[in-house]
Amino acid sequence: MQKAKELPLQREMKIRKIGRAVGFESAAYFTRCFKKMTQLSPQEFRDGKRVAAEALE
């Protein structure tokens, strides 16, 4: 899941491709597992990280 947490920061990569890159066949199952581990969906995680990065600039 650590790799999955890094990949959502890449805006050009779709969530389903991130799931496949870390070994999930189903985007829905990847999203479910990601949310269980982080309490955020991959999209929420991506949006939150982007906001935090912009605040540091």
C-alpha positions in Angstrom: 0.0 0.0 0.0 3.0 2.4 0.5 3.5 2.4 -3.3 -0.2 2.9 -3.8 0.0 6.0 -1.6 2.8 7.5 -3.7 1.2 6.9 -7.1 -2.0 8.9 -6.5 0.2 12.0 -6.4 0.8 11.5 -10.1 -2.3 13.3 -11.5 -1.8 11.9 -15.0 -2.2 8.3 -13.8 -5.8 7.0 -13.4 -6.8 5.4 -10.2 -7.6 2.1 -12.0 -4.0 2.1 -13.4 -2.6 2.7 -10.0 -4.6 -0.3 -8.7 -3.2 -2.5 -11.5 0.3 -1.2 -10.9 0.2 -2.5 -7.3 -1.4 -5.8 -8.1 -5.2 -5.3 -8.0 -7.3 -6.6 -10.9 -10.4 -4.7 -9.8 -10.4 -0.9 -9.4 -13.3 -1.2 -7.0 -11.5 -3.7 -4.8 -8.3 -1.5 -4.9 -10.4 1.5 -3.8 -12.0 -0.5 -1.0 -8.7 -1.7 0.3 -7.0 1.7 0.0 -9.9 3.3 1.9 -9.7 0.6 4.6 -6.0 1.4 5.1 -6.0 5.2 4.9 -9.7 6.1 5.7 -9.6 8.0 2.4 -10.4 7.0 -1.2 -7.5 7.2 -3.6 -9.1 10.3 -5.1 -9.6 12.0 -1.7 -6.0 11.1 -0.8 -4.8 12.6 -4.0 -6.8 15.8 -3.6 -5.7 16.1 0.1 -2.1 15.6 -0.7 -2.2 18.1 -3.5 -3.8 20.7 -1.2 -1.1 20.1 1.5 1.7 20.4 -1.1 0.3 23.7 -2.4 0.1 25.1 1.1 3.8 24.5 1.6 4.7 26.5 -1.5 
